[in-house]
Amino acid sequence: DDQPLTCKAAFEVFPEFELKPYKDLEVEEADATVTDADVEKAIEELREQAATSEVVTDRPAEDDDYVTVNYQGRDAEASQSEPVEAKEAIIHLGNKLTVAAFTENLRGAKTGEVREFPVSYPGDYAQKTLAGKTLSYRVEVQSIKRKVVPSVDDELAKSVSEFQTLDELRTKLRQDLTVRAQHRAEMTTKQLLAEKLLQAHDFPVPEVLVAAQLDRKMER
């Protein structure tokens, strides 16, 4: 008991290396150009955000319509199983995320109409409970709506910004896009310089530092 307490500890330390010349390193500066097409794309995004829906009463459903339905689907090979049901589900006809059979069978339908049809799901379908199965659906159309996108004019500028004219909005969008493009270009250039520095300095990195960096990236 009278002996002194001793212990051992291991620490990770930063590696030692010789800093090589770096002041003359050159990389190609990333492009920060904002084109007219970039501005028009931003305008289109604002149009989509400002879009509204309008009930369709004078025609049957067609592609790009949003059809509200009640449906019930039963497994064709297991009729006693619990049906797949939904109330007021919205089906976007023709959308790439919509099961093709729903688009094909609801195209031309009218409000109040009931349609029955089978839907075969592929074996790799994302919803595992339906993958590889064929269901018989009974679908009742509740309503049909279409998306209404505003025109590209001064009224659009007033509705989506503090500006009174489309020209003012375009000018502001170009300014904002330029700031973001310059920031991206600066970050890209810094990354390229960092990669050149790493290529010029070969040294072992402690595993604890690698793990810490991975943890920080995971937390983001």
N, C-alpha and C positions, 0 to 999 in steps of 0.2 A: 504493500500500500504506500510505502514511502518513495517508490520509484517515480520519476517524472513522467508525465503523460506525453506520448509522442503520437503523431499521426502523419499520414501521407496524403497528399492532394495532387491531382493532375489538372492542369489548366490548358485550354486551347489558346494559342497565341497567334497573332497575325504573322504571316510568313514574311521573311526578309527577302528583298530583291533589289536589284540595282535599277534605279529609274533611268531609262534611256531617253535620248532626245525626243521631245514631243512638240516643241513649239513650231516646227515646220510641217507638221502633219496636215494633209489636205484631203478633203472629201468634197464630193459634188453636192452643192446646196440643193435641198429638195425644192421642188416647184411649188410656189404659193399662189399661182395664177387663179383668179376667179373668172370664169367665162360667162357669157350671156346664158348659156345652157344651164349653168349652175343656178343662176338667179331664177330662171324660168322653172326649174325643178323645185326650188323653194316656194315659188308662187303656187305650183300645183299642190304641194304639201299643205299649204294654207287653205287652198280650195277644198281639199279633202277633209280637213279639220272642220271647215265651216259648212260642210254638206248637211242637208236635212233630209227627212224622208217624207214621202207623199203617198197617201193611200190611192191605190189603183182601182178604179171602178168601171172603166170603159173598155177593158180588154182582159184576156186571160194572162196567166203568168208567163214570163219569158226570161231568158238569161239575164243575169245581173239583178233580178228582182229579189226581194227578201220576203219569203213566204212563211207566214205564221201558221203552224199546224198543231193539231193534236194527233198523236199516232200511237199505235200498239203493234208490236211485232212479236210473232211467235216462231220458235224454232221448228222448222218443217219436219225434223226428225225426232223431236221430243215435244209433242203437243201438250203434255202435262206439265212441262216446266213453266216457271214464272215468266210472264211476258215482259218484253221491254216496252216501257210506256213513257210518254212525255206529254205535258200539257203546254201549249203556247210555245213550242220550240220554233226557233227561227232558222230557216234553211235558205242559204244564199245560192240561188240557182246558178250553175255554171262556174262557181268558184272552185279553184283547184283543191281546196280543203273539203269540199262537199263530196260525199259519196256519189259517184257518177249515176248510179241507179236512181237516186232521189231526183237529180236534175232531169234525167231522161223521162221519168214517169210523172213528174209534177209540171213539166213544161207544157203549157196549154191548158192547165187547170184553172177553174174559176172559183171565186169565193163561195164557200158552202158546199163545194163538190167533194165527194169521197172517192178516193182511188185506192185500189188494192193491187199489190205487186210484190214479187219476191226480190230480196237483196242478198247476193252472195258475197261474203267478206273473204278477202284473201287470208292465207294462213299467217302472214306476217302483219295483219292489221294491228294498229296500235292498241286498241281496246281489246285486251286478251280474252275477255268473256265472249266476244263476238268473232274472234279470229277463226277462220276455217268453217264458219257456220253459214247456213242459208236461212234467212228469216222471212216469213210472210207478213207483210205490213198492211195495215189498214190506216189510211191517212186522211184526215178531214182538214180541208183548207179553211182556216179562220179568216185570214186577210192576206192581201198582197200589197206590198209597198215597193216603191222605187226610190233610189237615191237621187237627190237633186243637188247638183254641184253648182255653186254660184258662178256667174260669168266673171271673166277677168276684166274688171273695170274699176272705176273710182268707188263704187258701192262696196266692192270687195275690200278695198283698202280701208274704208271707214268701219267695216264690220269686224275686221281682224286686227286692227291697229289703231294708233292715235292719229294716223295720217288721213288727210282728206282726199288725196289723189293717188292714183296708181304709180305715177312717176316717183312720188315721194317714198312710197313703200319700196319700190324697186331700189332706190338709192340706199335706203336703210338696210335692206337685205344684202346688197352688195358689200356695204361697209362691214356688217356682221360676219358675212362669209369670209371676207378678206382677213379679218382679225383671227378667225378660227383657222383659216388656211395657213397663215403665218405662224401661228402657234404650233400646228402640226408639223410644219416644215422645220421649225426650230428644234422640236423634240426629235424628229427624224435625223437631223444633222448631228445632234448630240449623241444619238445612238450609234451612228456611223463612226463618229470619232472615238467613242468608247470601245467599239469593236476593233478599230485599228490599234488602240492602246493595248488591248488584251492580246492581240496577235503579236505585238512586239515584246510582251512580257510573259514568259512562260514560268509559272510557279504553282506549287500545290496549294489548294484551298482547303482549310480545315472543314471536316464534315459538319461540325456544329454550325458553321456559317452558312453552308449550303442549306441545311435543314431550316435555319432561321429565315432565310430568304424565301424558301418554299412556303413556310407558314405565313409570311406576310402576304404573299401572292394569293394564297388560299383565302385569307381573311378579306381580301378585296372582292 
